[in-house]
């Protein structure tokens, strides 16, 4: 296993962990703090400067979607799959 594959496995496990925690807390009928868990909520909205600094409108819209609209577990799972595929492609 190379570094890409290990990173993909770690990101995938993180995504499954966040999704499992969200599912468990919603089943327990608690005040679910992780309900709207995005990249911006994790970084305390520090990504706002990066999103607003994009020179092109389509880049700004894309990063805004990734940071504010896409749930964190989906972002982690997609990054995990991408790194896992990179590891399969660039295997030595």
MOWO-V62223 format. One line per field, one symbol per residue. ss: DSSP state (H for helix, E for strand, C for the rest). A space follows every 50 residues. Layout:
ss->???
This chain:
ss->CCHHHHHHHHHHHHHHHHHHHHHHHHHCCCCCCCCCCEHHHHCCCCCHHH HHCCCCHHHHHHHHHHHHHCEHHHHHHHHHHHHHHHHHHCCC
